[in-house]
Amino acid sequence: MKYVDGFVIAVPAEKKAAYHALAAKAAALFKEFGAIRIVECWADEVRDGEVTDFRMAVKATDEEEVVFSWIEYPSKAVRDAANQKMMADPRMKALGDEMPFDGKRMIYGGFMPILDE
């Protein structure tokens, strides 16, 4: 069964092009390590909530936009192996040094799909 890693981050709006370039480089590596699909989404219609919302979750400022992304793997075992390879690969470290956002405010987690239509 497929496995999904999901991410929500805040990226300065002025760094959209830099983020897109970084995401494209990272996507190639994720696929090399076993990912079958990588999706990066720039906020288009993200409303403010009363209790919580995407912007509050990542403490986005007025100058930042929310990015919602996910990576699909064929299985959790492939994802776990990919994570080990990523941590050991110097190319991933180099990409980490280029991050155009505050990684400390990133929300991420692994998810087991329960519906995929």
C-alpha positions in Angstrom: 0.0 0.0 0.0 1.2 3.5 -0.8 2.6 5.8 1.8 2.6 9.6 1.9 4.8 12.2 3.5 3.0 15.5 3.9 4.4 19.0 4.5 3.1 22.5 5.2 5.6 25.4 5.2 5.6 29.2 5.0 7.7 30.7 2.2 8.4 34.4 1.7 6.4 35.4 -1.3 9.4 37.1 -2.9 11.2 33.7 -2.8 8.6 31.8 -4.8 11.0 31.3 -7.7 13.8 30.1 -5.5 11.5 27.7 -3.7 10.2 26.3 -7.0 13.8 25.8 -8.2 14.8 24.1 -5.0 11.6 21.9 -5.1 12.4 20.8 -8.6 16.0 19.8 -7.6 14.7 17.9 -4.5 12.0 16.2 -6.5 14.6 14.6 -8.8 16.4 13.2 -5.7 13.2 12.0 -4.1 12.3 10.1 -7.3 15.8 8.6 -7.4 15.3 7.4 -3.8 12.0 5.7 -4.6 9.2 8.4 -4.6 6.6 7.8 -7.3 5.0 11.3 -7.1 5.9 14.7 -5.7 3.3 17.5 -5.5 4.1 21.1 -4.5 1.2 23.6 -4.1 1.5 27.4 -3.6 -1.4 28.9 -1.7 -4.1 30.3 -3.8 -7.2 30.4 -1.6 -6.1 29.9 2.0 -8.6 31.5 4.3 -8.0 32.7 7.9 -9.7 30.5 10.4 -11.2 31.4 13.8 -9.4 28.8 15.8 -6.6 27.6 13.5 -5.7 27.5 9.8 -2.8 26.7 7.6 -1.2 30.2 8.1 -1.5 30.0 11.9 -0.1 26.5 11.9 3.2 27.5 10.3 3.1 31.1 11.8 3.1 32.6 8.4 3.7 36.4 8.3 2.0 38.8 5.9 5.0 38.5 3.6 4.8 34.7 3.4 2.6 32.3 1.5 1.7 28.7 2.5 3.1 25.8 0.6 1.3 22.4 0.9 3.1 19.4 -0.5 3.3 15.7 -0.4 5.5 12.9 -1.6 4.0 9.5 -2.5 5.9 6.3 -2.1 4.9 2.7 -3.2 5.1 1.6 0.5 6.3 2.7 4.0 9.3 0.5 3.6 10.4 2.3 0.4 9.8 5.6 2.2 11.9 4.6 5.2 14.7 3.4 3.0 14.5 6.6 1.0 14.8 8.7 4.2 17.9 6.8 5.2 19.4 7.4 1.8 18.5 11.1 1.9 20.1 11.6 5.3 23.4 10.1 3.9 23.4 11.9 0.6 25.5 15.1 0.4 23.3 16.5 -2.4 20.4 16.6 0.1 22.6 18.5 2.6 23.5 21.0 0.0 19.8 21.5 -0.8 19.1 22.0 2.9 21.7 24.8 2.9 19.7 26.5 0.1 16.2 26.5 1.8 14.4 29.8 1.2 12.2 29.3 4.2 12.4 28.7 8.0 12.5 24.9 8.3 11.8 25.1 12.0 8.2 26.1 11.2 7.6 23.3 8.8 4.9 20.8 9.7 5.4 17.3 8.3 4.4 13.7 8.9 3.9 10.3 7.4 0.5 9.1 6.5 -1.1 5.8 5.5 -3.8 6.4 2.8 -7.3 5.2 3.8 -9.0 6.3 0.5 -7.3 6.8 -2.9 -9.8 7.3 -5.8 
